Amino acid sequence: MPQQVPSVSVADLPEGAVLIDVREPDEWAAGHAPEAVHIPMGELAGRLEELPTDDPVYVVCRSGGRSARGTAFLNANGWDATNVDGGMKSWQAIGLPMVCDHPGEPEVL
């Protein structure tokens, strides 16, 4: 049975939420939330010291699969983490701001 993780829709993210983007570097460079912190999924266990311990964190990926695994890992290790359901695809679909690391328009890979 798959492990259930707390989830929130992009539209219901609290204002000022600490957003952790666990996508790969090329996905991040193509387009991400302006205030997000980039920690690729494969680096998450080794970079826990970069996460706040006093505030909840919200974990996002492209569509919600990797971020659900990251959320489960963080919760098992003492964080208050919530998965962002639908990921950056939903973020883009509802027109929330995005930035990219190259000239041109941001996109979700």
Gaussian input, Z-matrix of N, CA and C with variables (Angstrom, degrees):
# hf/3-21g

backbone

0 1
 N
 C     1     B1
 C     2     B2     1     A1
 N     3     B3     2     A2     1     D1
 C     4     B4     3     A3     2     D2
 C     5     B5     4     A4     3     D3
 N     6     B6     5     A5     4     D4
 C     7     B7     6     A6     5     D5
 C     8     B8     7     A7     6     D6
 N     9     B9     8     A8     7     D7
 C    10    B10     9     A9     8     D8
 C    11    B11    10    A10     9     D9
 N    12    B12    11    A11    10    D10
 C    13    B13    12    A12    11    D11
 C    14    B14    13    A13    12    D12
 N    15    B15    14    A14    13    D13
 C    16    B16    15    A15    14    D14
 C    17    B17    16    A16    15    D15
 N    18    B18    17    A17    16    D16
 C    19    B19    18    A18    17    D17
 C    20    B20    19    A19    18    D18
 N    21    B21    20    A20    19    D19
 C    22    B22    21    A21    20    D20
 C    23    B23    22    A22    21    D21
 N    24    B24    23    A23    22    D22
 C    25    B25    24    A24    23    D23
 C    26    B26    25    A25    24    D24
 N    27    B27    26    A26    25    D25
 C    28    B28    27    A27    26    D26
 C    29    B29    28    A28    27    D27
 N    30    B30    29    A29    28    D28
 C    31    B31    30    A30    29    D29
 C    32    B32    31    A31    30    D30
 N    33    B33    32    A32    31    D31
 C    34    B34    33    A33    32    D32
 C    35    B35    34    A34    33    D33
 N    36    B36    35    A35    34    D34
 C    37    B37    36    A36    35    D35
 C    38    B38    37    A37    36    D36
 N    39    B39    38    A38    37    D37
 C    40    B40    39    A39    38    D38
 C    41    B41    40    A40    39    D39
 N    42    B42    41    A41    40    D40
 C    43    B43    42    A42    41    D41
 C    44    B44    43    A43    42    D42
 N    45    B45    44    A44    43    D43
 C    46    B46    45    A45    44    D44
 C    47    B47    46    A46    45    D45
 N    48    B48    47    A47    46    D46
 C    49    B49    48    A48    47    D47
 C    50    B50    49    A49    48    D48
 N    51    B51    50    A50    49    D49
 C    52    B52    51    A51    50    D50
 C    53    B53    52    A52    51    D51
 N    54    B54    53    A53    52    D52
 C    55    B55    54    A54    53    D53
 C    56    B56    55    A55    54    D54
 N    57    B57    56    A56    55    D55
 C    58    B58    57    A57    56    D56
 C    59    B59    58    A58    57    D57
 N    60    B60    59    A59    58    D58
 C    61    B61    60    A60    59    D59
 C    62    B62    61    A61    60    D60
 N    63    B63    62    A62    61    D61
 C    64    B64    63    A63    62    D62
 C    65    B65    64    A64    63    D63
 N    66    B66    65    A65    64    D64
 C    67    B67    66    A66    65    D65
 C    68    B68    67    A67    66    D66
 N    69    B69    68    A68    67    D67
 C    70    B70    69    A69    68    D68
 C    71    B71    70    A70    69    D69
 N    72    B72    71    A71    70    D70
 C    73    B73    72    A72    71    D71
 C    74    B74    73    A73    72    D72
 N    75    B75    74    A74    73    D73
 C    76    B76    75    A75    74    D74
 C    77    B77    76    A76    75    D75
 N    78    B78    77    A77    76    D76
 C    79    B79    78    A78    77    D77
 C    80    B80    79    A79    78    D78
 N    81    B81    80    A80    79    D79
 C    82    B82    81    A81    80    D80
 C    83    B83    82    A82    81    D81
 N    84    B84    83    A83    82    D82
 C    85    B85    84    A84    83    D83
 C    86    B86    85    A85    84    D84
 N    87    B87    86    A86    85    D85
 C    88    B88    87    A87    86    D86
 C    89    B89    88    A88    87    D87
 N    90    B90    89    A89    88    D88
 C    91    B91    90    A90    89    D89
 C    92    B92    91    A91    90    D90
 N    93    B93    92    A92    91    D91
 C    94    B94    93    A93    92    D92
 C    95    B95    94    A94    93    D93
 N    96    B96    95    A95    94    D94
 C    97    B97    96    A96    95    D95
 C    98    B98    97    A97    96    D96
 N    99    B99    98    A98    97    D97
 C   100   B100    99    A99    98    D98
 C   101   B101   100   A100    99    D99
 N   102   B102   101   A101   100   D100
 C   103   B103   102   A102   101   D101
 C   104   B104   103   A103   102   D102
 N   105   B105   104   A104   103   D103
 C   106   B106   105   A105   104   D104
 C   107   B107   106   A106   105   D105
 N   108   B108   107   A107   106   D106
 C   109   B109   108   A108   107   D107
 C   110   B110   109   A109   108   D108
 N   111   B111   110   A110   109   D109
 C   112   B112   111   A111   110   D110
 C   113   B113   112   A112   111   D111
 N   114   B114   113   A113   112   D112
 C   115   B115   114   A114   113   D113
 C   116   B116   115   A115   114   D114
 N   117   B117   116   A116   115   D115
 C   118   B118   117   A117   116   D116
 C   119   B119   118   A118   117   D117
 N   120   B120   119   A119   118   D118
 C   121   B121   120   A120   119   D119
 C   122   B122   121   A121   120   D120
 N   123   B123   122   A122   121   D121
 C   124   B124   123   A123   122   D122
 C   125   B125   124   A124   123   D123
 N   126   B126   125   A125   124   D124
 C   127   B127   126   A126   125   D125
 C   128   B128   127   A127   126   D126
 N   129   B129   128   A128   127   D127
 C   130   B130   129   A129   128   D128
 C   131   B131   130   A130   129   D129
 N   132   B132   131   A131   130   D130
 C   133   B133   132   A132   131   D131
 C   134   B134   133   A133   132   D132
 N   135   B135   134   A134   133   D133
 C   136   B136   135   A135   134   D134
 C   137   B137   136   A136   135   D135
 N   138   B138   137   A137   136   D136
 C   139   B139   138   A138   137   D137
 C   140   B140   139   A139   138   D138
 N   141   B141   140   A140   139   D139
 C   142   B142   141   A141   140   D140
 C   143   B143   142   A142   141   D141
 N   144   B144   143   A143   142   D142
 C   145   B145   144   A144   143   D143
 C   146   B146   145   A145   144   D144
 N   147   B147   146   A146   145   D145
 C   148   B148   147   A147   146   D146
 C   149   B149   148   A148   147   D147
 N   150   B150   149   A149   148   D148
 C   151   B151   150   A150   149   D149
 C   152   B152   151   A151   150   D150
 N   153   B153   152   A152   151   D151
 C   154   B154   153   A153   152   D152
 C   155   B155   154   A154   153   D153
 N   156   B156   155   A155   154   D154
 C   157   B157   156   A156   155   D155
 C   158   B158   157   A157   156   D156
 N   159   B159   158   A158   157   D157
 C   160   B160   159   A159   158   D158
 C   161   B161   160   A160   159   D159
 N   162   B162   161   A161   160   D160
 C   163   B163   162   A162   161   D161
 C   164   B164   163   A163   162   D162
 N   165   B165   164   A164   163   D163
 C   166   B166   165   A165   164   D164
 C   167   B167   166   A166   165   D165
 N   168   B168   167   A167   166   D166
 C   169   B169   168   A168   167   D167
 C   170   B170   169   A169   168   D168
 N   171   B171   170   A170   169   D169
 C   172   B172   171   A171   170   D170
 C   173   B173   172   A172   171   D171
 N   174   B174   173   A173   172   D172
 C   175   B175   174   A174   173   D173
 C   176   B176   175   A175   174   D174
 N   177   B177   176   A176   175   D175
 C   178   B178   177   A177   176   D176
 C   179   B179   178   A178   177   D177
 N   180   B180   179   A179   178   D178
 C   181   B181   180   A180   179   D179
 C   182   B182   181   A181   180   D180
 N   183   B183   182   A182   181   D181
 C   184   B184   183   A183   182   D182
 C   185   B185   184   A184   183   D183
 N   186   B186   185   A185   184   D184
 C   187   B187   186   A186   185   D185
 C   188   B188   187   A187   186   D186
 N   189   B189   188   A188   187   D187
 C   190   B190   189   A189   188   D188
 C   191   B191   190   A190   189   D189
 N   192   B192   191   A191   190   D190
 C   193   B193   192   A192   191   D191
 C   194   B194   193   A193   192   D192
 N   195   B195   194   A194   193   D193
 C   196   B196   195   A195   194   D194
 C   197   B197   196   A196   195   D195
 N   198   B198   197   A197   196   D196
 C   199   B199   198   A198   197   D197
 C   200   B200   199   A199   198   D198
 N   201   B201   200   A200   199   D199
 C   202   B202   201   A201   200   D200
 C   203   B203   202   A202   201   D201
 N   204   B204   203   A203   202   D202
 C   205   B205   204   A204   203   D203
 C   206   B206   205   A205   204   D204
 N   207   B207   206   A206   205   D205
 C   208   B208   207   A207   206   D206
 C   209   B209   208   A208   207   D207
 N   210   B210   209   A209   208   D208
 C   211   B211   210   A210   209   D209
 C   212   B212   211   A211   210   D210
 N   213   B213   212   A212   211   D211
 C   214   B214   213   A213   212   D212
 C   215   B215   214   A214   213   D213
 N   216   B216   215   A215   214   D214
 C   217   B217   216   A216   215   D215
 C   218   B218   217   A217   216   D216
 N   219   B219   218   A218   217   D217
 C   220   B220   219   A219   218   D218
 C   221   B221   220   A220   219   D219
 N   222   B222   221   A221   220   D220
 C   223   B223   222   A222   221   D221
 C   224   B224   223   A223   222   D222
 N   225   B225   224   A224   223   D223
 C   226   B226   225   A225   224   D224
 C   227   B227   226   A226   225   D225
 N   228   B228   227   A227   226   D226
 C   229   B229   228   A228   227   D227
 C   230   B230   229   A229   228   D228
 N   231   B231   230   A230   229   D229
 C   232   B232   231   A231   230   D230
 C   233   B233   232   A232   231   D231
 N   234   B234   233   A233   232   D232
 C   235   B235   234   A234   233   D233
 C   236   B236   235   A235   234   D234
 N   237   B237   236   A236   235   D235
 C   238   B238   237   A237   236   D236
 C   239   B239   238   A238   237   D237
 N   240   B240   239   A239   238   D238
 C   241   B241   240   A240   239   D239
 C   242   B242   241   A241   240   D240
 N   243   B243   242   A242   241   D241
 C   244   B244   243   A243   242   D242
 C   245   B245   244   A244   243   D243
 N   246   B246   245   A245   244   D244
 C   247   B247   246   A246   245   D245
 C   248   B248   247   A247   246   D246
 N   249   B249   248   A248   247   D247
 C   250   B250   249   A249   248   D248
 C   251   B251   250   A250   249   D249
 N   252   B252   251   A251   250   D250
 C   253   B253   252   A252   251   D251
 C   254   B254   253   A253   252   D252
 N   255   B255   254   A254   253   D253
 C   256   B256   255   A255   254   D254
 C   257   B257   256   A256   255   D255
 N   258   B258   257   A257   256   D256
 C   259   B259   258   A258   257   D257
 C   260   B260   259   A259   258   D258
 N   261   B261   260   A260   259   D259
 C   262   B262   261   A261   260   D260
 C   263   B263   262   A262   261   D261
 N   264   B264   263   A263   262   D262
 C   265   B265   264   A264   263   D263
 C   266   B266   265   A265   264   D264
 N   267   B267   266   A266   265   D265
 C   268   B268   267   A267   266   D266
 C   269   B269   268   A268   267   D267
 N   270   B270   269   A269   268   D268
 C   271   B271   270   A270   269   D269
 C   272   B272   271   A271   270   D270
 N   273   B273   272   A272   271   D271
 C   274   B274   273   A273   272   D272
 C   275   B275   274   A274   273   D273
 N   276   B276   275   A275   274   D274
 C   277   B277   276   A276   275   D275
 C   278   B278   277   A277   276   D276
 N   279   B279   278   A278   277   D277
 C   280   B280   279   A279   278   D278
 C   281   B281   280   A280   279   D279
 N   282   B282   281   A281   280   D280
 C   283   B283   282   A282   281   D281
 C   284   B284   283   A283   282   D282
 N   285   B285   284   A284   283   D283
 C   286   B286   285   A285   284   D284
 C   287   B287   286   A286   285   D285
 N   288   B288   287   A287   286   D286
 C   289   B289   288   A288   287   D287
 C   290   B290   289   A289   288   D288
 N   291   B291   290   A290   289   D289
 C   292   B292   291   A291   290   D290
 C   293   B293   292   A292   291   D291
 N   294   B294   293   A293   292   D292
 C   295   B295   294   A294   293   D293
 C   296   B296   295   A295   294   D294
 N   297   B297   296   A296   295   D295
 C   298   B298   297   A297   296   D296
 C   299   B299   298   A298   297   D297
 N   300   B300   299   A299   298   D298
 C   301   B301   300   A300   299   D299
 C   302   B302   301   A301   300   D300
 N   303   B303   302   A302   301   D301
 C   304   B304   303   A303   302   D302
 C   305   B305   304   A304   303   D303
 N   306   B306   305   A305   304   D304
 C   307   B307   306   A306   305   D305
 C   308   B308   307   A307   306   D306
 N   309   B309   308   A308   307   D307
 C   310   B310   309   A309   308   D308
 C   311   B311   310   A310   309   D309
 N   312   B312   311   A311   310   D310
 C   313   B313   312   A312   311   D311
 C   314   B314   313   A313   312   D312
 N   315   B315   314   A314   313   D313
 C   316   B316   315   A315   314   D314
 C   317   B317   316   A316   315   D315
 N   318   B318   317   A317   316   D316
 C   319   B319   318   A318   317   D317
 C   320   B320   319   A319   318   D318
 N   321   B321   320   A320   319   D319
 C   322   B322   321   A321   320   D320
 C   323   B323   322   A322   321   D321
 N   324   B324   323   A323   322   D322
 C   325   B325   324   A324   323   D323
 C   326   B326   325   A325   324   D324

   B1=1.4498
   B2=1.5297
   B3=1.3442
   B4=1.4575
   B5=1.5245
   B6=1.3217
   B7=1.4621
   B8=1.5237
   B9=1.3218
   B10=1.4579
   B11=1.5248
   B12=1.3147
   B13=1.4613
   B14=1.5180
   B15=1.3337
   B16=1.4625
   B17=1.5295
   B18=1.3151
   B19=1.4679
   B20=1.5131
   B21=1.3132
   B22=1.4525
   B23=1.5251
   B24=1.3232
   B25=1.4640
   B26=1.5206
   B27=1.3012
   B28=1.4631
   B29=1.5297
   B30=1.3115
   B31=1.4677
   B32=1.5219
   B33=1.3383
   B34=1.4646
   B35=1.5229
   B36=1.3408
   B37=1.4649
   B38=1.5233
   B39=1.3269
   B40=1.4606
   B41=1.5356
   B42=1.3120
   B43=1.4626
   B44=1.5177
   B45=1.3189
   B46=1.4541
   B47=1.5165
   B48=1.3306
   B49=1.4675
   B50=1.5256
   B51=1.3396
   B52=1.4595
   B53=1.5320
   B54=1.3288
   B55=1.4601
   B56=1.5244
   B57=1.3296
   B58=1.4590
   B59=1.5286
   B60=1.3282
   B61=1.4652
   B62=1.5260
   B63=1.3364
   B64=1.4617
   B65=1.5305
   B66=1.3203
   B67=1.4661
   B68=1.5300
   B69=1.3097
   B70=1.4604
   B71=1.5338
   B72=1.3428
   B73=1.4671
   B74=1.5237
   B75=1.3389
   B76=1.4638
   B77=1.5294
   B78=1.3206
   B79=1.4679
   B80=1.5296
   B81=1.3360
   B82=1.4643
   B83=1.5232
   B84=1.3362
   B85=1.4624
   B86=1.5280
   B87=1.3287
   B88=1.4658
   B89=1.5242
   B90=1.3248
   B91=1.4590
   B92=1.5106
   B93=1.3442
   B94=1.4600
   B95=1.5218
   B96=1.3108
   B97=1.4657
   B98=1.5253
   B99=1.3217
   B100=1.4673
   B101=1.5275
   B102=1.3111
   B103=1.4668
   B104=1.5226
   B105=1.3195
   B106=1.4652
   B107=1.5277
   B108=1.3329
   B109=1.4562
   B110=1.5246
   B111=1.3323
   B112=1.4622
   B113=1.5211
   B114=1.3221
   B115=1.4619
   B116=1.5294
   B117=1.3440
   B118=1.4635
   B119=1.5293
   B120=1.3168
   B121=1.4612
   B122=1.5270
   B123=1.3156
   B124=1.4535
   B125=1.5208
   B126=1.3367
   B127=1.4620
   B128=1.5257
   B129=1.3161
   B130=1.4628
   B131=1.5290
   B132=1.3253
   B133=1.4667
   B134=1.5220
   B135=1.3170
   B136=1.4568
   B137=1.5161
   B138=1.3274
   B139=1.4673
   B140=1.5234
   B141=1.3108
   B142=1.4644
   B143=1.5246
   B144=1.3340
   B145=1.4657
   B146=1.5309
   B147=1.3214
   B148=1.4608
   B149=1.5306
   B150=1.3219
   B151=1.4635
   B152=1.5226
   B153=1.3304
   B154=1.4660
   B155=1.5225
   B156=1.3107
   B157=1.4584
   B158=1.5239
   B159=1.3326
   B160=1.4664
   B161=1.5245
   B162=1.3265
   B163=1.4596
   B164=1.5207
   B165=1.3290
   B166=1.4638
   B167=1.5286
   B168=1.3152
   B169=1.4577
   B170=1.5218
   B171=1.3104
   B172=1.4572
   B173=1.5195
   B174=1.3326
   B175=1.4533
   B176=1.5272
   B177=1.3569
   B178=1.4560
   B179=1.5274
   B180=1.3348
   B181=1.4634
   B182=1.5273
   B183=1.3026
   B184=1.4650
   B185=1.5284
   B186=1.3517
   B187=1.4637
   B188=1.5234
   B189=1.3194
   B190=1.4579
   B191=1.5130
   B192=1.3327
   B193=1.4564
   B194=1.5166
   B195=1.3266
   B196=1.4661
   B197=1.5198
   B198=1.3137
   B199=1.4647
   B200=1.5254
   B201=1.3323
   B202=1.4661
   B203=1.5265
   B204=1.3294
   B205=1.4662
   B206=1.5286
   B207=1.3250
   B208=1.4594
   B209=1.5184
   B210=1.3177
   B211=1.4704
   B212=1.5179
   B213=1.3263
   B214=1.4624
   B215=1.5289
   B216=1.3296
   B217=1.4614
   B218=1.5314
   B219=1.3209
   B220=1.4677
   B221=1.5279
   B222=1.3173
   B223=1.4663
   B224=1.5323
   B225=1.3265
   B226=1.4661
   B227=1.5268
   B228=1.3464
   B229=1.4564
   B230=1.5293
   B231=1.3339
   B232=1.4526
   B233=1.5151
   B234=1.3181
   B235=1.4606
   B236=1.5176
   B237=1.2986
   B238=1.4672
   B239=1.5218
   B240=1.3283
   B241=1.4643
   B242=1.5218
   B243=1.3297
   B244=1.4607
   B245=1.5225
   B246=1.3145
   B247=1.4559
   B248=1.5282
   B249=1.3298
   B250=1.4651
   B251=1.5215
   B252=1.3225
   B253=1.4560
   B254=1.5295
   B255=1.3241
   B256=1.4634
   B257=1.5097
   B258=1.3269
   B259=1.4564
   B260=1.5212
   B261=1.3254
   B262=1.4617
   B263=1.5224
   B264=1.3239
   B265=1.4723
   B266=1.5253
   B267=1.3336
   B268=1.4647
   B269=1.5229
   B270=1.3305
   B271=1.4646
   B272=1.5333
   B273=1.3442
   B274=1.4619
   B275=1.5320
   B276=1.3373
   B277=1.4572
   B278=1.5247
   B279=1.3431
   B280=1.4632
   B281=1.5280
   B282=1.3349
   B283=1.4596
   B284=1.5188
   B285=1.3426
   B286=1.4597
   B287=1.5304
   B288=1.3265
   B289=1.4708
   B290=1.5238
   B291=1.3201
   B292=1.4591
   B293=1.5178
   B294=1.3256
   B295=1.4543
   B296=1.5247
   B297=1.3426
   B298=1.4594
   B299=1.5246
   B300=1.3245
   B301=1.4564
   B302=1.5254
   B303=1.3110
   B304=1.4596
   B305=1.5252
   B306=1.3326
   B307=1.4679
   B308=1.5284
   B309=1.3097
   B310=1.4591
   B311=1.5106
   B312=1.3081
   B313=1.4563
   B314=1.5307
   B315=1.3319
   B316=1.4629
   B317=1.5266
   B318=1.3187
   B319=1.4612
   B320=1.5249
   B321=1.3172
   B322=1.4536
   B323=1.5296
   B324=1.3211
   B325=1.4759
   B326=1.5113
   A1=109.38
   A2=118.70
   A3=121.10
   A4=111.01
   A5=114.19
   A6=119.51
   A7=109.88
   A8=115.82
   A9=120.64
   A10=109.10
   A11=116.09
   A12=120.13
   A13=108.19
   A14=116.64
   A15=118.24
   A16=109.57
   A17=115.63
   A18=121.19
   A19=110.50
   A20=114.77
   A21=122.51
   A22=107.50
   A23=116.82
   A24=119.44
   A25=108.95
   A26=115.83
   A27=120.79
   A28=110.04
   A29=116.41
   A30=120.67
   A31=112.71
   A32=117.42
   A33=121.02
   A34=114.07
   A35=117.46
   A36=119.69
   A37=109.60
   A38=117.64
   A39=118.60
   A40=111.02
   A41=115.63
   A42=120.48
   A43=109.14
   A44=116.56
   A45=121.37
   A46=114.50
   A47=117.56
   A48=121.36
   A49=110.54
   A50=116.82
   A51=122.27
   A52=106.49
   A53=116.14
   A54=122.46
   A55=109.80
   A56=116.75
   A57=123.53
   A58=108.07
   A59=116.83
   A60=122.53
   A61=108.24
   A62=117.12
   A63=121.79
   A64=113.58
   A65=117.05
   A66=120.07
   A67=110.95
   A68=115.30
   A69=122.34
   A70=110.72
   A71=117.27
   A72=120.54
   A73=114.95
   A74=118.81
   A75=119.61
   A76=111.33
   A77=117.46
   A78=121.04
   A79=109.86
   A80=116.17
   A81=121.89
   A82=110.15
   A83=117.08
   A84=121.49
   A85=111.79
   A86=116.92
   A87=121.12
   A88=112.18
   A89=117.31
   A90=119.93
   A91=111.75
   A92=115.24
   A93=120.36
   A94=110.54
   A95=115.13
   A96=120.83
   A97=108.54
   A98=117.93
   A99=121.06
   A100=115.11
   A101=118.29
   A102=120.82
   A103=113.53
   A104=117.96
   A105=121.14
   A106=111.28
   A107=114.58
   A108=122.84
   A109=106.79
   A110=116.28
   A111=119.90
   A112=110.76
   A113=116.06
   A114=122.72
   A115=106.17
   A116=118.02
   A117=119.54
   A118=111.62
   A119=115.95
   A120=122.54
   A121=111.77
   A122=117.97
   A123=122.05
   A124=114.13
   A125=117.38
   A126=122.06
   A127=112.72
   A128=117.30
   A129=121.42
   A130=112.43
   A131=118.23
   A132=121.12
   A133=112.21
   A134=117.57
   A135=121.82
   A136=114.79
   A137=117.50
   A138=120.07
   A139=112.59
   A140=116.89
   A141=121.03
   A142=112.39
   A143=117.61
   A144=120.12
   A145=112.46
   A146=117.56
   A147=121.32
   A148=112.84
   A149=116.69
   A150=120.68
   A151=110.91
   A152=116.46
   A153=118.13
   A154=110.17
   A155=116.01
   A156=119.30
   A157=111.62
   A158=116.98
   A159=121.00
   A160=113.78
   A161=117.71
   A162=121.46
   A163=109.95
   A164=116.71
   A165=118.50
   A166=109.95
   A167=116.22
   A168=121.28
   A169=109.03
   A170=115.32
   A171=122.82
   A172=106.61
   A173=116.15
   A174=121.43
   A175=108.82
   A176=115.55
   A177=120.91
   A178=110.29
   A179=115.34
   A180=122.29
   A181=106.97
   A182=118.37
   A183=120.69
   A184=111.40
   A185=116.05
   A186=118.25
   A187=114.77
   A188=118.43
   A189=120.42
   A190=116.79
   A191=119.04
   A192=121.29
   A193=113.68
   A194=116.39
   A195=119.57
   A196=111.02
   A197=116.26
   A198=118.59
   A199=111.31
   A200=118.54
   A201=120.49
   A202=109.98
   A203=117.24
   A204=120.57
   A205=110.73
   A206=117.15
   A207=121.00
   A208=111.95
   A209=116.46
   A210=121.55
   A211=110.35
   A212=117.48
   A213=121.34
   A214=110.64
   A215=116.68
   A216=121.03
   A217=111.09
   A218=116.52
   A219=119.69
   A220=111.41
   A221=117.20
   A222=120.06
   A223=111.28
   A224=117.00
   A225=120.84
   A226=111.85
   A227=116.12
   A228=120.73
   A229=112.92
   A230=116.67
   A231=120.72
   A232=117.87
   A233=118.56
   A234=119.98
   A235=110.75
   A236=114.98
   A237=122.69
   A238=105.74
   A239=116.21
   A240=121.21
   A241=111.12
   A242=114.87
   A243=122.54
   A244=108.98
   A245=116.49
   A246=122.69
   A247=110.18
   A248=116.48
   A249=121.28
   A250=107.03
   A251=115.32
   A252=123.09
   A253=110.50
   A254=116.38
   A255=120.84
   A256=113.74
   A257=117.47
   A258=122.64
   A259=115.67
   A260=114.07
   A261=120.48
   A262=112.23
   A263=118.28
   A264=119.69
   A265=109.19
   A266=117.27
   A267=120.42
   A268=110.78
   A269=116.56
   A270=121.92
   A271=109.53
   A272=114.93
   A273=120.76
   A274=111.16
   A275=117.35
   A276=121.81
   A277=112.74
   A278=117.23
   A279=117.91
   A280=112.50
   A281=116.03
   A282=120.36
   A283=116.22
   A284=117.15
   A285=118.64
   A286=109.88
   A287=117.74
   A288=120.32
   A289=112.50
   A290=113.95
   A291=121.80
   A292=108.61
   A293=115.59
   A294=122.42
   A295=107.72
   A296=116.08
   A297=120.16
   A298=109.13
   A299=115.38
   A300=121.39
   A301=112.39
   A302=117.45
   A303=122.00
   A304=109.02
   A305=118.08
   A306=119.01
   A307=110.58
   A308=116.11
   A309=120.22
   A310=112.21
   A311=114.56
   A312=121.90
   A313=111.41
   A314=116.84
   A315=119.14
   A316=111.09
   A317=115.13
   A318=120.73
   A319=108.75
   A320=115.82
   A321=121.27
   A322=107.78
   A323=115.30
   A324=120.36
   A325=109.77
   D1=127.33
   D2=-179.66
   D3=-63.67
   D4=145.04
   D5=178.58
   D6=-73.74
   D7=132.22
   D8=177.42
   D9=-82.62
   D10=136.11
   D11=176.79
   D12=-123.28
   D13=150.05
   D14=175.80
   D15=-63.49
   D16=138.33
   D17=-178.45
   D18=-135.17
   D19=154.40
   D20=175.82
   D21=-140.44
   D22=145.12
   D23=175.97
   D24=-75.13
   D25=157.82
   D26=177.90
   D27=-56.91
   D28=-41.44
   D29=-178.36
   D30=-64.42
   D31=-24.41
   D32=-177.10
   D33=-101.80
   D34=9.68
   D35=176.29
   D36=-60.77
   D37=135.14
   D38=177.94
   D39=-67.94
   D40=148.26
   D41=177.37
   D42=-61.68
   D43=135.75
   D44=179.51
   D45=77.07
   D46=14.28
   D47=-178.79
   D48=-60.01
   D49=142.99
   D50=173.22
   D51=-80.28
   D52=110.76
   D53=-174.31
   D54=-105.47
   D55=121.84
   D56=178.43
   D57=-107.15
   D58=117.38
   D59=-179.48
   D60=-97.04
   D61=116.48
   D62=-175.19
   D63=-100.25
   D64=15.48
   D65=179.92
   D66=-75.59
   D67=168.81
   D68=179.24
   D69=-72.34
   D70=159.29
   D71=-176.59
   D72=-54.21
   D73=-39.23
   D74=-179.72
   D75=-68.26
   D76=-34.59
   D77=177.49
   D78=-67.71
   D79=-44.06
   D80=178.30
   D81=-59.62
   D82=-48.24
   D83=-176.95
   D84=-60.96
   D85=-33.56
   D86=-177.94
   D87=-69.67
   D88=-33.85
   D89=179.33
   D90=174.44
   D91=131.46
   D92=-179.87
   D93=-150.89
   D94=166.60
   D95=176.23
   D96=-66.64
   D97=138.62
   D98=-174.70
   D99=-56.95
   D100=-36.11
   D101=-175.46
   D102=-99.95
   D103=5.07
   D104=-176.19
   D105=-69.92
   D106=154.83
   D107=172.90
   D108=-105.48
   D109=129.63
   D110=-177.23
   D111=-94.75
   D112=114.35
   D113=172.26
   D114=-135.87
   D115=99.02
   D116=-179.29
   D117=-54.24
   D118=147.64
   D119=-176.34
   D120=-50.24
   D121=-43.69
   D122=-178.56
   D123=-66.72
   D124=-15.21
   D125=-179.42
   D126=-105.24
   D127=-4.68
   D128=-171.98
   D129=-57.33
   D130=-48.67
   D131=-177.26
   D132=-61.17
   D133=-32.19
   D134=-178.66
   D135=-87.56
   D136=-4.91
   D137=-176.39
   D138=-123.88
   D139=24.58
   D140=-177.47
   D141=-59.53
   D142=-29.24
   D143=-179.37
   D144=-64.20
   D145=-15.07
   D146=178.82
   D147=-83.44
   D148=-9.72
   D149=-177.47
   D150=-92.33
   D151=143.01
   D152=176.09
   D153=-67.60
   D154=144.83
   D155=178.86
   D156=-102.11
   D157=-13.43
   D158=-176.85
   D159=-99.89
   D160=-10.87
   D161=-177.24
   D162=-121.82
   D163=149.35
   D164=173.76
   D165=-65.05
   D166=151.50
   D167=175.40
   D168=-119.26
   D169=149.99
   D170=179.89
   D171=-119.71
   D172=127.83
   D173=-171.76
   D174=-108.48
   D175=130.12
   D176=-176.65
   D177=-129.78
   D178=147.96
   D179=171.94
   D180=-137.48
   D181=-150.86
   D182=-179.17
   D183=-71.42
   D184=-50.46
   D185=-175.64
   D186=-133.51
   D187=-6.71
   D188=174.69
   D189=123.80
   D190=-12.27
   D191=-178.15
   D192=-73.56
   D193=-55.16
   D194=179.32
   D195=-63.96
   D196=-39.17
   D197=-179.03
   D198=-67.09
   D199=-30.83
   D200=175.64
   D201=-64.72
   D202=-41.66
   D203=177.40
   D204=-65.98
   D205=-41.33
   D206=177.06
   D207=-63.75
   D208=-39.68
   D209=178.08
   D210=-63.04
   D211=-45.53
   D212=179.00
   D213=-60.83
   D214=-42.81
   D215=178.42
   D216=-61.80
   D217=-47.92
   D218=-178.86
   D219=-62.85
   D220=-44.48
   D221=179.46
   D222=-62.27
   D223=-37.52
   D224=178.90
   D225=-68.63
   D226=-18.02
   D227=-178.01
   D228=-110.81
   D229=20.37
   D230=170.20
   D231=99.47
   D232=-0.14
   D233=177.90
   D234=-89.86
   D235=158.49
   D236=171.29
   D237=-97.83
   D238=92.20
   D239=-173.74
   D240=-117.43
   D241=145.77
   D242=178.96
   D243=-132.32
   D244=136.13
   D245=177.19
   D246=-77.47
   D247=138.79
   D248=174.28
   D249=-91.23
   D250=102.60
   D251=-175.64
   D252=-64.55
   D253=129.72
   D254=179.71
   D255=88.38
   D256=-14.38
   D257=173.35
   D258=56.57
   D259=-155.41
   D260=-177.08
   D261=-68.35
   D262=-21.34
   D263=174.52
   D264=-63.70
   D265=-43.35
   D266=177.38
   D267=-69.45
   D268=-38.71
   D269=178.02
   D270=-54.43
   D271=-51.37
   D272=-179.76
   D273=-65.24
   D274=-40.09
   D275=-176.31
   D276=-61.67
   D277=-33.04
   D278=179.84
   D279=-95.04
   D280=5.60
   D281=171.27
   D282=80.66
   D283=24.59
   D284=176.49
   D285=-72.63
   D286=155.79
   D287=-176.51
   D288=-62.65
   D289=143.08
   D290=176.03
   D291=-138.08
   D292=151.62
   D293=174.30
   D294=-128.62
   D295=163.44
   D296=177.64
   D297=-138.15
   D298=168.10
   D299=-176.92
   D300=-100.31
   D301=23.06
   D302=-179.99
   D303=-147.83
   D304=164.33
   D305=175.55
   D306=-63.08
   D307=148.44
   D308=178.19
   D309=107.49
   D310=-171.69
   D311=-176.41
   D312=-84.99
   D313=141.32
   D314=174.97
   D315=-67.76
   D316=149.53
   D317=176.95
   D318=-143.98
   D319=162.59
   D320=176.92
   D321=-104.65
   D322=117.93
   D323=177.93
   D324=-85.56

